[in-house]
Amino acid sequence: ATSCSFCNLYLPVINEIAGEYNLDIYYFDEDTYDPLEYQEIMDLNYEIPAKCTTTGLSTTMKAGFPKPMTIITKKGEFVDCIRGYVVKEEVLNKLQEYKIVEVK
């Protein structure tokens, strides 16, 4: 969200990584959707795995989730996540752990 200061700090980090490593990264910014589109997305009720939440319990997008949150997938399957803002090196370490990138 535009009002999320950590989201605003994190977006350039993610964009830089996407450019450097030619990754497909999809950024969901609730402020760019009209209210009906946003509601449709929330109604999908995507499950947020327990390891991605601050409570340690799985939840849904509709119920709320940490912002920013990075969901890491490989071959279309969930593998891990990053909660909140982290520096570029931490993102790269996580992506390297799953062999999504090879750090130069």
The 8 nearest C-alpha neighbors of each residue, nearest first, counted from 0:
[[1, 3, 2, 28, 29, 30, 6, 7],
 [0, 2, 3, 30, 7, 4, 6, 28],
 [1, 3, 0, 4, 7, 6, 30, 5],
 [4, 2, 6, 0, 1, 5, 7, 66],
 [3, 5, 7, 6, 2, 8, 1, 0],
 [4, 6, 8, 7, 3, 84, 9, 67],
 [7, 5, 9, 67, 3, 4, 8, 10],
 [6, 8, 4, 5, 9, 10, 3, 1],
 [9, 7, 5, 6, 10, 4, 11, 84],
 [8, 10, 6, 12, 7, 11, 84, 5],
 [9, 11, 13, 12, 7, 8, 14, 6],
 [12, 10, 14, 13, 9, 15, 8, 7],
 [13, 11, 15, 9, 10, 14, 87, 16],
 [12, 14, 16, 10, 15, 11, 17, 9],
 [15, 13, 11, 17, 16, 12, 10, 18],
 [14, 16, 18, 12, 13, 17, 11, 19],
 [15, 17, 19, 13, 18, 14, 20, 12],
 [18, 16, 22, 14, 21, 15, 20, 19],
 [19, 17, 21, 15, 16, 20, 14, 22],
 [18, 20, 16, 17, 21, 15, 22, 14],
 [19, 21, 17, 22, 18, 16, 100, 101],
 [22, 20, 18, 17, 19, 23, 16, 24],
 [23, 21, 17, 20, 24, 18, 16, 19],
 [22, 24, 25, 17, 21, 18, 20, 26],
 [25, 23, 22, 26, 17, 13, 14, 21],
 [24, 26, 27, 23, 22, 69, 28, 70],
 [27, 25, 28, 24, 10, 69, 13, 14],
 [26, 28, 29, 25, 31, 0, 30, 32],
 [29, 27, 0, 30, 31, 26, 32, 1],
 [28, 30, 31, 0, 32, 27, 37, 1],
 [29, 31, 28, 0, 32, 1, 33, 37],
 [32, 30, 29, 28, 33, 27, 0, 37],
 [33, 31, 37, 30, 29, 36, 34, 28],
 [32, 34, 36, 35, 37, 31, 30, 29],
 [35, 33, 37, 36, 38, 32, 39, 29],
 [36, 34, 38, 37, 33, 39, 32, 40],
 [37, 35, 39, 38, 33, 34, 32, 40],
 [36, 38, 34, 40, 39, 35, 32, 33],
 [37, 39, 41, 35, 40, 36, 42, 34],
 [40, 38, 42, 36, 37, 41, 35, 43],
 [41, 39, 37, 43, 38, 42, 36, 44],
 [40, 42, 38, 61, 43, 39, 44, 60],
 [41, 43, 44, 39, 40, 38, 61, 45],
 [44, 42, 41, 40, 45, 39, 60, 61],
 [43, 45, 42, 59, 41, 60, 61, 46],
 [46, 44, 59, 43, 60, 47, 41, 61],
 [47, 45, 59, 58, 48, 44, 60, 57],
 [46, 48, 58, 59, 57, 45, 51, 60],
 [49, 47, 57, 51, 50, 46, 58, 52],
 [48, 50, 57, 56, 55, 51, 52, 47],
 [49, 51, 48, 52, 55, 56, 57, 80],
 [52, 50, 49, 48, 80, 82, 47, 81],
 [53, 51, 54, 49, 55, 50, 65, 64],
 [52, 54, 55, 51, 65, 56, 50, 82],
 [55, 53, 56, 52, 49, 57, 50, 51],
 [54, 56, 49, 52, 53, 50, 57, 51],
 [57, 55, 49, 54, 58, 52, 48, 50],
 [58, 56, 49, 48, 47, 55, 52, 46],
 [57, 59, 47, 46, 62, 56, 48, 60],
 [60, 58, 46, 62, 47, 61, 45, 44],
 [59, 61, 63, 62, 45, 44, 41, 64],
 [60, 62, 41, 59, 63, 44, 42, 45],
 [63, 61, 59, 60, 58, 64, 44, 41],
 [64, 62, 60, 61, 59, 65, 58, 47],
 [63, 65, 60, 66, 52, 62, 47, 59],
 [66, 64, 68, 67, 82, 83, 52, 63],
 [67, 65, 68, 83, 64, 6, 82, 3],
 [66, 68, 83, 6, 65, 84, 82, 69],
 [67, 69, 82, 66, 83, 81, 65, 70],
 [68, 70, 81, 80, 71, 82, 67, 83],
 [69, 71, 80, 79, 68, 72, 81, 77],
 [72, 70, 79, 80, 78, 77, 69, 73],
 [73, 71, 77, 76, 78, 75, 70, 74],
 [72, 74, 75, 76, 78, 77, 71, 99],
 [73, 75, 76, 72, 77, 78, 99, 71],
 [74, 76, 73, 72, 77, 78, 71, 70],
 [77, 75, 72, 73, 74, 78, 71, 79],
 [76, 78, 72, 71, 79, 73, 75, 70],
 [79, 77, 72, 71, 76, 73, 80, 70],
 [80, 78, 71, 77, 70, 72, 81, 51],
 [79, 81, 70, 69, 71, 51, 82, 68],
 [80, 82, 69, 68, 83, 70, 51, 79],
 [83, 81, 68, 51, 65, 80, 69, 67],
 [82, 84, 67, 68, 66, 65, 81, 85],
 [83, 85, 5, 9, 67, 82, 86, 6],
 [86, 84, 89, 83, 87, 90, 9, 81],
 [85, 87, 89, 88, 90, 84, 12, 9],
 [86, 88, 90, 89, 12, 91, 85, 16],
 [87, 89, 91, 90, 86, 92, 85, 93],
 [90, 88, 92, 91, 87, 86, 85, 93],
 [89, 91, 87, 93, 92, 88, 94, 86],
 [90, 92, 94, 88, 93, 89, 95, 87],
 [93, 91, 95, 89, 90, 94, 88, 96],
 [92, 94, 96, 90, 91, 95, 89, 97],
 [95, 93, 91, 99, 96, 97, 92, 100],
 [94, 96, 98, 92, 100, 97, 93, 99],
 [95, 97, 93, 94, 98, 92, 99, 91],
 [98, 96, 95, 99, 94, 93, 100, 78],
 [99, 97, 95, 100, 96, 94, 101, 93],
 [98, 100, 94, 97, 95, 101, 73, 96],
 [101, 99, 95, 98, 94, 102, 20, 91],
 [100, 102, 95, 103, 98, 99, 94, 20],
 [101, 103, 100, 95, 91, 92, 20, 94],
 [102, 101, 100, 20, 19, 91, 95, 92]]
